[in-house]
Amino acid sequence: MSIASLHRTLEQELFALLRGVSLECPVCGEFVMHIGAKVFCPECGSSLAEGETAAAETTSTQAS
């Protein structure tokens, strides 16, 4: 029997938010609002949009 990790990485958490699976803000832990392809936290003001994720991946890949 193996032990499975219960912790998710930040990348997994962000993709879960974009898919609508997760409703918890990774910054403050409050509920988020889904507005089209954008996820917005009314409590702390953080937001995530699908295009922003692709841009962040491109930037981090180019930096390597």
DOGU-838757 format. One record per residue (C-alpha): residue in one letter; x, y, z. Coordinates in Angstrom, 2 decimals, padded with zeros to 5 digits. Last residue first. Example, Ala and Ser with C-alpha at 12.3 -4.5 7.8 and 13.67 -1.06 7.14 Angstrom:
REM residues 2
@residu s; X 013.67; Y -001.06; Z 007.14
@residu a; X 012.30; Y -004.50; Z 007.80
***
This chain:
REM residues 64
@residu s; X 014.47; Y 028.68; Z -018.69
@residu a; X 013.12; Y 032.24; Z -019.05
@residu q; X 011.28; Y 031.34; Z -022.26
@residu t; X 009.34; Y 028.58; Z -020.52
@residu s; X 008.37; Y 030.89; Z -017.63
@residu t; X 007.06; Y 033.54; Z -020.03
@residu t; X 005.12; Y 031.03; Z -022.12
@residu e; X 003.52; Y 029.48; Z -019.03
@residu a; X 002.54; Y 032.93; Z -017.72
@residu a; X 000.99; Y 033.87; Z -021.06
@residu a; X -001.01; Y 030.62; Z -021.17
@residu t; X -002.28; Y 031.24; Z -017.63
@residu e; X -003.25; Y 034.84; Z -018.44
@residu g; X -005.25; Y 033.66; Z -021.47
@residu e; X -007.44; Y 031.46; Z -019.24
@residu a; X -008.25; Y 034.28; Z -016.85
@residu l; X -007.34; Y 034.56; Z -013.18
@residu s; X -008.29; Y 037.18; Z -010.64
@residu s; X -007.24; Y 038.37; Z -007.20
@residu g; X -009.40; Y 041.04; Z -005.56
@residu c; X -009.02; Y 039.85; Z -001.94
@residu e; X -012.70; Y 039.26; Z -001.03
@residu p; X -014.42; Y 039.51; Z -004.43
@residu c; X -012.23; Y 036.70; Z -005.83
@residu f; X -012.47; Y 036.57; Z -009.62
@residu v; X -012.28; Y 033.70; Z -012.11
@residu k; X -012.46; Y 034.69; Z -015.78
@residu a; X -013.59; Y 032.46; Z -018.67
@residu g; X -017.20; Y 033.65; Z -018.34
@residu i; X -017.53; Y 035.27; Z -014.92
@residu h; X -016.79; Y 032.63; Z -012.28
@residu m; X -016.91; Y 034.02; Z -008.74
@residu v; X -014.54; Y 032.82; Z -006.03
@residu f; X -015.24; Y 031.57; Z -002.50
@residu e; X -012.75; Y 032.54; Z 000.21
@residu g; X -009.40; Y 030.81; Z 000.80
@residu c; X -007.29; Y 034.01; Z 000.75
@residu v; X -004.75; Y 033.49; Z -002.04
@residu p; X -005.72; Y 030.11; Z -003.56
@residu c; X -009.35; Y 031.28; Z -003.84
@residu e; X -011.72; Y 028.35; Z -003.33
@residu l; X -014.42; Y 027.30; Z -005.80
@residu s; X -012.52; Y 024.38; Z -007.35
@residu v; X -013.87; Y 022.30; Z -010.22
@residu g; X -014.71; Y 025.29; Z -012.43
@residu r; X -012.17; Y 024.31; Z -015.09
@residu l; X -010.27; Y 027.57; Z -014.53
@residu l; X -010.15; Y 026.99; Z -010.77
@residu a; X -008.94; Y 023.41; Z -011.20
@residu f; X -006.21; Y 024.72; Z -013.54
@residu l; X -005.10; Y 027.18; Z -010.87
@residu e; X -005.02; Y 024.50; Z -008.14
@residu q; X -003.02; Y 022.10; Z -010.30
@residu e; X -000.48; Y 024.84; Z -011.01
@residu l; X -000.27; Y 025.76; Z -007.33
@residu t; X 000.57; Y 022.15; Z -006.48
@residu r; X -001.94; Y 019.94; Z -004.71
@residu h; X -001.51; Y 018.49; Z -001.24
@residu l; X -003.15; Y 015.18; Z -000.34
@residu s; X -000.15; Y 013.06; Z -001.29
@residu a; X -000.92; Y 009.38; Z -001.72
@residu i; X 000.63; Y 006.82; Z 000.63
@residu s; X 001.37; Y 003.44; Z -000.91
@residu m; X 000.00; Y 000.00; Z 000.00
***
